[in-house]
Amino acid sequence: MNSQWPAWLPLRADLLGLTPYGAPQMEKMIQLNTNENPYELPESVISQMTARLADLLHTLNRYPDRDAVKLRSSLASYINSRSATSFTVENIWAANGSNEILQTLMLAMGERGALGFLPSYSVHPLIAQTTKTPWSSGTRRADFTLDSDAAVAQILKSQPALTFITTPNNPTGTSLSLSDITKLAIATSEVSGLLIVDEAYAEFSEEISAVTLIDKYPNIVVVRTMSKAFAFAGARVGYLIARPEIINAALVTRLPYHLSAQTQAMAEVALENAPLLLAEVARLISERDRVKSELESLGLDVVPSSANFLMFTGFEGSPSDLWKRLVDRGILIRDIGIPQYLRVTIGTPAENDRFLTELKSLTS
Ligand SMILES: *Cc1c(COP(=O)(O)O)cnc(C)c1O
């Protein structure tokens, strides 16, 4: 048996080889490893949140709104304003981060299996495993883009209940066009499955959101988060957009009162201030383009990205070695386990400069 766990522990046999999810968290470092937004919330938003929280504390003896109706209508308005759609509260569900959304979907609908195209978000197969969802790993081209015809063939072959695509993809940064997503939606519907489109980085991308396809292809489920563009990772708010039947089915597996009153209220304030919070997105995009060209001028190869991070290669030695040397200099980026590649999150201009300076001294 696996020596990592004591023999007396009644852990499920299929979990024996796993360890808890663990991107390193190190304080006092320049943190460019988990794709967070480097900017704090603006003071004006913080004071609105403080006032809302002060009111709320008087009713913490009561359970929160189990259906988060106010928050879900605010999310519907936000999506409608960006994508010219007409979703209502019935088309939205919210949870403690999009990871909880993914878990809820797999618990409710994963029995016939899930498929994803690697490399992609490592949490998809991880949640599949913990929810006993049989997982199939599909592939991408050598340049990390998705060949949609090959993907269709993989869908028809493994006939999954849930097919996951991430666009822009993490960790590669590459994105999929609406016409490719359409092909996958048709193939997944032919095998009576859902297409789960993880759009955690949508606000950083110029592609039109897959939410615009839901009307025509009702087996599409779009998963979004406030963790990245909204600078709200600590609050834990993710949501999904889909037809109501899908949401109602997913709800069978959600925990009662899963989304705290504080979380709901803070997210409502954040959405009331959406334009202000999203103002930094444009700055991060222009920093992404600057960092990309600086990396290229160091002789590195950078995968084209429409998210707030870059994956790069072309350095000497192993990724883990370079990662470690950057850590020694106070900079935390991500070793995503792809041979020869590392991923860096776009930070503030000063953080990016520090990263580039240290990287230059280590690679030249
Ligand atoms: C960061 C990320 C998430 C977000 O997770 P939350 O639980 O909402 O913080 C989801 N999907 C992808 C692809 C991500 O990179």
The ligand as a Tripos MOL2 file, in Angstrom:
@<TRIPOS>MOLECULE
LIG
   15    15     1     0     0
SMALL
NO_CHARGES

@<TRIPOS>ATOM
      1 C1         -8.2240   29.8520  -12.2630 C.3       1 LIG1
      2 C2         -9.0810   28.9070  -13.0360 C.ar      1 LIG1
      3 C3        -10.3470   28.5670  -12.5800 C.ar      1 LIG1
      4 C4        -10.8450   29.2540  -11.3810 C.3       1 LIG1
      5 O1        -11.1330   28.7550  -10.3350 O.3       1 LIG1
      6 P1        -11.9410   29.4560   -9.1580 P.3       1 LIG1
      7 O2        -12.3120   28.2440   -8.4010 O.co2     1 LIG1
      8 O3        -13.1130   30.1610   -9.7530 O.co2     1 LIG1
      9 O4        -10.9850   30.3760   -8.4770 O.co2     1 LIG1
     10 C5        -11.1660   27.7700  -13.3460 C.ar      1 LIG1
     11 N1        -10.7480   27.3020  -14.5330 N.ar      1 LIG1
     12 C6         -9.5320   27.6150  -15.0040 C.ar      1 LIG1
     13 C7         -9.1200   27.1170  -16.3360 C.3       1 LIG1
     14 C8         -8.6610   28.4090  -14.2610 C.ar      1 LIG1
     15 O5         -7.4490   28.6810  -14.7310 O.3       1 LIG1
@<TRIPOS>BOND
     1     1     2 1
     2     2     3 ar
     3     2    14 ar
     4     3     4 1
     5     3    10 ar
     6     4     5 1
     7     5     6 1
     8     6     7 2
     9     6     8 1
    10     6     9 1
    11    10    11 ar
    12    11    12 ar
    13    12    13 1
    14    12    14 ar
    15    14    15 1
@<TRIPOS>SUBSTRUCTURE
     1 LIG1         1 GROUP 0 **** ****
